[in-house]
């Protein structure tokens, strides 16, 4: 809906005929067909929702009927009348309100998901000016997006909500950074604006399940996540040790035994063997005590901690340059390339100028 209202051109006259030399792809569609495609998508989603909530099949909401009639009126006569195009935009605005109300009435999570998708599309609108980009990533806007992502996290694909939330914060910092001080990039805002459309397509893809976050991860990403998890476990052991001050007394006793063995006269071999046995026995006892404390806690924390590290790894993978780390070209998927091409083609679709007869 955001694309229909704000990005795609409203046709002024009947659409041109397609070249019969080959079948057109999405990037070659006219503005009229882009508008039709958007409303077909609306009807399809509404049909899915009504089927899921148990609405009888005979009941049809027909939410797009008025907008479709206004779209057809916008191309009638081929005179490019501006008033007809404004009537169509007004119909789209009404369709948006009806969708928001109907989806929220069906299930509050549907309404939140629709609001999240529309706001993300608005935030990642391509070709923004520096002022528009700064407004798109204002704190209150990003905070609201994160609230919706948090509330929908359990309903969205694994790691998608958390990864996009972290990625949003990285973009927010990157947009604010040029105003805070010097940068090595001579055109930081322009670079961000140029990449924003592709970033929005990737966020939308992982949230919709078109692309799983784990599919974006490389073996190196998993190794880095495992390394961070190991540090959590080391910190856990340190915290457990701090709750057992008597271990310090046990270690001091061990030191005293070793020193005593060093200074007591006798065979060096015997003293060494006794010292090694004392040290081994002491550390074995300490480990058994620590293990009985740490193992149950680690078992409870393993799943959430590993999931959190995968969220972080996915956030890094889902963030495109210049905010994210450049990826190897071999990792560029066909989905990401096509999404970028479709966005560019749709936003640049222009009505065909009239020709004199």
Beta strands, then each sheet from edge to edge (+ up, - down):
end
